[in-house]
Amino acid sequence: MHENATAATPQRRDRIIGLDIIKALAIMEVLALHTGLWCTDFISNGSLARVVQYAMRLASEGVPLFVMVNGFLLLGKSRFNGHKHLMKTLHLCMILVVWMTILTIAGAALHGEPLTIRAFAECILTTSISNRYTGVLWFLQGLIAVYLIYPVLKYLYENNYRLYLYLSVVFTVFSIGLNAMALIRDALAIFTDATPIDELIRLRKPQAAPVE
């Protein structure tokens, strides 16, 4: 194992108080997002309280904290059982499919909408955060994605720490980095044309001029 990876490995203890505090903060952030009490419209009402609440709303993202804690604990395990991990991932996939089915059927019934086989299949296959019935399962989808790539991360963490850091930087740039650029774009769009930044974020190629 790489010496840096060894030094970064969490100590084997029954409880890590810091992780419990992080999870408690994440829980409060998730609850705050779902209470509907935030007043973030500082455009129609430019009070300082609205600006502060808007900033706090941006910072209240508890799910990434849960993923971070989960990843920290997974990478800290001294042994990796590939078969056990695969079975756990498949179990999560089965749970996802079961709840997609339940929420789709129940949602269509509650709204009095006809549910054909095609509509049912489309709803299941297009499950995302914007899906009317199954959008609430986006976190479970994300967790499965993390579990699918975890064996690769675990191997790099223990055997090629520099490559592990490189991959972490790439993931950060194309996730947090692009989201941060989107916020900067929105702020600049108030004062000037932010189209170039928007094109950079979306990685869109400029359209060719029409041939006359």
The 8 nearest C-alpha neighbors of each residue, nearest first, counted from 0:
[[1, 157, 158, 2, 5, 4, 156, 159],
 [2, 0, 4, 3, 157, 158, 5, 160],
 [1, 3, 5, 4, 6, 0, 7, 160],
 [4, 2, 6, 5, 1, 7, 160, 0],
 [3, 5, 7, 1, 2, 6, 157, 8],
 [6, 4, 2, 8, 3, 7, 1, 0],
 [5, 7, 3, 4, 8, 2, 9, 1],
 [8, 6, 4, 5, 3, 9, 75, 2],
 [7, 9, 75, 5, 6, 4, 10, 74],
 [10, 8, 75, 7, 11, 72, 71, 6],
 [9, 11, 12, 8, 75, 15, 7, 13],
 [12, 10, 9, 13, 75, 76, 14, 8],
 [13, 11, 14, 10, 15, 9, 16, 75],
 [12, 14, 11, 15, 10, 16, 9, 18],
 [15, 13, 12, 16, 19, 18, 11, 17],
 [14, 16, 17, 18, 19, 12, 13, 10],
 [17, 15, 19, 18, 14, 20, 21, 13],
 [16, 18, 20, 19, 15, 21, 22, 14],
 [17, 19, 21, 20, 16, 15, 22, 68],
 [18, 20, 16, 22, 17, 21, 23, 15],
 [21, 19, 23, 17, 18, 22, 24, 16],
 [20, 22, 18, 24, 23, 19, 25, 17],
 [21, 23, 25, 19, 24, 20, 26, 18],
 [24, 22, 20, 26, 25, 21, 19, 27],
 [25, 23, 21, 27, 22, 26, 28, 20],
 [26, 24, 61, 22, 28, 23, 27, 64],
 [25, 27, 23, 29, 28, 24, 22, 30],
 [28, 26, 30, 24, 25, 29, 31, 23],
 [27, 29, 31, 25, 59, 61, 26, 30],
 [30, 28, 26, 32, 31, 27, 61, 25],
 [31, 29, 27, 33, 32, 28, 26, 34],
 [30, 32, 28, 29, 34, 33, 27, 35],
 [33, 31, 29, 30, 34, 28, 35, 59],
 [34, 32, 30, 31, 35, 29, 36, 28],
 [35, 33, 31, 36, 32, 30, 37, 29],
 [34, 36, 33, 37, 32, 31, 38, 30],
 [37, 35, 34, 38, 31, 32, 33, 39],
 [36, 38, 35, 39, 52, 56, 32, 53],
 [39, 37, 40, 49, 52, 36, 53, 41],
 [38, 40, 53, 49, 52, 41, 37, 50],
 [41, 39, 42, 38, 43, 49, 44, 53],
 [40, 42, 45, 44, 49, 50, 43, 39],
 [43, 41, 44, 40, 45, 39, 49, 46],
 [42, 44, 41, 40, 45, 46, 49, 39],
 [45, 43, 41, 42, 46, 40, 49, 47],
 [44, 46, 41, 42, 43, 47, 49, 50],
 [45, 47, 48, 49, 44, 41, 50, 51],
 [46, 48, 50, 49, 51, 45, 41, 52],
 [47, 49, 51, 46, 50, 52, 45, 38],
 [50, 48, 41, 52, 39, 46, 47, 51],
 [49, 51, 53, 47, 48, 52, 41, 54],
 [52, 50, 54, 48, 53, 49, 47, 55],
 [53, 51, 55, 49, 54, 50, 39, 56],
 [52, 54, 39, 50, 56, 51, 55, 49],
 [55, 53, 51, 57, 52, 56, 50, 58],
 [56, 54, 52, 58, 57, 53, 59, 51],
 [55, 57, 53, 59, 54, 58, 52, 37],
 [58, 56, 54, 55, 59, 53, 60, 52],
 [57, 59, 55, 56, 60, 54, 28, 61],
 [60, 58, 28, 56, 57, 55, 61, 32],
 [61, 59, 62, 58, 28, 63, 29, 57],
 [60, 62, 25, 64, 28, 29, 63, 59],
 [61, 63, 65, 64, 60, 66, 25, 29],
 [64, 62, 66, 65, 61, 67, 60, 25],
 [63, 65, 67, 61, 62, 66, 25, 68],
 [64, 66, 62, 68, 63, 67, 69, 22],
 [67, 65, 63, 69, 64, 68, 70, 62],
 [66, 68, 64, 70, 65, 69, 63, 71],
 [69, 67, 71, 65, 70, 66, 64, 72],
 [68, 70, 66, 72, 67, 71, 65, 73],
 [71, 69, 73, 67, 72, 68, 66, 74],
 [72, 70, 68, 74, 69, 73, 67, 75],
 [71, 73, 75, 69, 70, 74, 68, 76],
 [74, 72, 70, 75, 71, 76, 69, 153],
 [75, 73, 71, 76, 72, 70, 153, 8],
 [76, 74, 72, 8, 73, 9, 71, 77],
 [77, 75, 74, 78, 73, 72, 79, 8],
 [76, 78, 75, 79, 74, 8, 73, 11],
 [79, 77, 76, 80, 75, 74, 81, 73],
 [78, 80, 81, 77, 76, 84, 153, 150],
 [79, 81, 83, 82, 84, 78, 85, 150],
 [80, 82, 84, 83, 79, 85, 150, 86],
 [83, 81, 85, 84, 80, 86, 87, 79],
 [82, 84, 86, 80, 85, 81, 87, 79],
 [83, 85, 87, 81, 82, 86, 80, 88],
 [86, 84, 88, 82, 87, 83, 81, 89],
 [85, 87, 89, 83, 88, 84, 90, 82],
 [88, 86, 90, 84, 85, 89, 83, 91],
 [87, 89, 85, 91, 90, 86, 84, 92],
 [90, 88, 92, 86, 91, 87, 85, 93],
 [89, 91, 87, 93, 88, 92, 86, 94],
 [90, 92, 94, 88, 89, 93, 95, 87],
 [93, 91, 89, 95, 90, 94, 96, 88],
 [94, 92, 90, 96, 95, 91, 97, 89],
 [93, 95, 91, 97, 92, 96, 98, 90],
 [94, 96, 92, 98, 93, 97, 99, 91],
 [97, 95, 99, 93, 94, 98, 100, 92],
 [98, 96, 94, 100, 99, 95, 93, 101],
 [97, 99, 101, 100, 95, 96, 102, 94],
 [100, 98, 96, 102, 97, 101, 133, 103],
 [99, 101, 97, 98, 103, 102, 96, 104],
 [100, 102, 98, 104, 103, 99, 105, 97],
 [103, 101, 105, 99, 104, 100, 106, 132],
 [102, 104, 106, 100, 132, 101, 105, 99],
 [103, 105, 107, 101, 106, 102, 108, 100],
 [106, 104, 108, 102, 107, 103, 101, 109],
 [107, 105, 103, 109, 108, 104, 102, 132],
 [106, 108, 112, 110, 104, 105, 109, 111],
 [109, 107, 111, 105, 106, 110, 104, 112],
 [110, 108, 106, 111, 107, 105, 112, 104],
 [111, 109, 107, 108, 112, 106, 105, 113],
 [112, 110, 108, 109, 107, 113, 106, 114],
 [111, 113, 107, 110, 108, 114, 109, 106],
 [114, 112, 115, 111, 107, 108, 118, 110],
 [115, 113, 118, 119, 112, 107, 116, 104],
 [114, 116, 118, 117, 119, 113, 120, 112],
 [115, 117, 119, 118, 120, 114, 121, 113],
 [118, 116, 120, 115, 119, 121, 114, 122],
 [119, 117, 115, 121, 120, 116, 114, 122],
 [118, 120, 116, 122, 117, 121, 115, 114],
 [121, 119, 117, 123, 122, 118, 124, 116],
 [122, 120, 118, 124, 123, 119, 125, 117],
 [121, 123, 119, 125, 120, 124, 118, 126],
 [124, 122, 120, 121, 126, 125, 99, 119],
 [123, 125, 121, 122, 126, 120, 119, 127],
 [126, 124, 122, 123, 121, 127, 130, 120],
 [125, 127, 123, 124, 130, 133, 122, 134],
 [128, 126, 134, 130, 129, 137, 125, 133],
 [127, 129, 134, 137, 130, 135, 126, 136],
 [130, 128, 127, 134, 131, 126, 133, 135],
 [131, 129, 134, 127, 133, 128, 132, 126],
 [132, 130, 134, 133, 129, 128, 106, 122],
 [131, 133, 103, 130, 102, 106, 134, 135],
 [134, 132, 135, 130, 99, 136, 126, 102],
 [133, 135, 128, 130, 127, 136, 129, 137],
 [134, 136, 133, 137, 128, 138, 132, 127],
 [135, 137, 134, 139, 138, 133, 140, 95],
 [136, 138, 140, 128, 139, 135, 127, 134],
 [139, 137, 141, 140, 136, 142, 135, 62],
 [138, 140, 142, 136, 141, 137, 143, 95],
 [141, 139, 137, 143, 138, 142, 144, 136],
 [140, 142, 138, 144, 139, 143, 137, 145],
 [141, 143, 139, 145, 144, 140, 138, 146],
 [144, 142, 146, 140, 145, 141, 147, 139],
 [143, 145, 141, 147, 142, 146, 140, 148],
 [146, 144, 142, 143, 148, 147, 149, 141],
 [145, 147, 143, 149, 144, 148, 142, 88],
 [148, 146, 144, 145, 149, 143, 150, 88],
 [147, 149, 145, 146, 151, 150, 152, 144],
 [148, 150, 152, 146, 151, 147, 145, 153],
 [151, 149, 153, 152, 148, 154, 147, 81],
 [152, 150, 154, 149, 153, 148, 155, 156],
 [151, 153, 149, 155, 154, 150, 156, 148],
 [154, 152, 156, 150, 151, 155, 149, 74],
 [153, 155, 151, 157, 156, 152, 158, 150],
 [154, 156, 159, 158, 152, 163, 157, 153],
 [157, 155, 160, 153, 154, 163, 158, 152],
 [156, 158, 0, 154, 155, 1, 4, 159],
 [159, 157, 155, 0, 156, 154, 1, 160],
 [160, 158, 155, 162, 161, 156, 157, 163],
 [159, 161, 163, 156, 162, 155, 158, 164],
 [162, 160, 164, 163, 159, 165, 155, 156],
 [161, 163, 165, 164, 160, 159, 166, 155],
 [162, 164, 160, 166, 155, 161, 165, 156],
 [165, 163, 167, 161, 162, 166, 160, 168],
 [164, 166, 162, 168, 167, 163, 161, 169],
 [165, 167, 169, 163, 168, 164, 162, 170],
 [168, 166, 164, 170, 165, 169, 171, 163],
 [167, 169, 171, 165, 166, 170, 172, 164],
 [170, 168, 166, 172, 171, 167, 173, 165],
 [171, 169, 167, 173, 168, 172, 174, 166],
 [172, 170, 168, 174, 175, 169, 173, 167],
 [171, 173, 176, 169, 170, 174, 175, 168],
 [172, 174, 170, 171, 177, 176, 169, 175],
 [175, 173, 171, 176, 177, 172, 170, 178],
 [176, 174, 178, 171, 177, 172, 179, 173],
 [175, 177, 172, 179, 178, 174, 173, 171],
 [178, 176, 180, 179, 173, 174, 175, 200],
 [177, 179, 181, 175, 180, 176, 174, 182],
 [178, 180, 176, 182, 181, 177, 175, 183],
 [181, 179, 183, 177, 178, 182, 184, 176],
 [180, 182, 184, 178, 179, 183, 177, 185],
 [183, 181, 185, 179, 184, 180, 186, 178],
 [184, 182, 180, 186, 181, 185, 187, 179],
 [183, 185, 181, 187, 182, 186, 193, 188],
 [184, 186, 188, 182, 183, 187, 181, 189],
 [187, 185, 183, 184, 188, 189, 182, 190],
 [186, 188, 184, 189, 185, 190, 191, 183],
 [189, 187, 185, 193, 191, 190, 186, 192],
 [190, 188, 187, 186, 191, 185, 192, 193],
 [189, 191, 188, 187, 192, 186, 193, 185],
 [192, 190, 188, 187, 189, 193, 194, 186],
 [191, 193, 188, 194, 190, 187, 195, 189],
 [194, 192, 188, 196, 195, 184, 191, 187],
 [193, 195, 197, 196, 192, 198, 188, 184],
 [196, 194, 198, 197, 193, 199, 192, 200],
 [197, 195, 199, 198, 194, 193, 200, 184],
 [198, 196, 194, 200, 199, 195, 201, 193],
 [197, 199, 195, 201, 203, 196, 200, 202],
 [198, 200, 202, 196, 197, 201, 195, 203],
 [201, 199, 197, 202, 198, 177, 196, 181],
 [200, 202, 198, 203, 199, 197, 196, 177],
 [203, 201, 199, 200, 198, 204, 197, 205],
 [204, 202, 198, 201, 205, 199, 200, 197],
 [203, 205, 206, 202, 198, 207, 199, 201],
 [206, 204, 203, 207, 198, 208, 202, 195],
 [205, 207, 204, 208, 203, 209, 198, 210],
 [208, 206, 209, 205, 210, 204, 211, 203],
 [207, 209, 210, 206, 211, 205, 204, 203],
 [210, 208, 211, 207, 206, 205, 204, 203],
 [211, 209, 208, 207, 206, 205, 204, 203],
 [210, 209, 208, 207, 206, 205, 204, 203]]
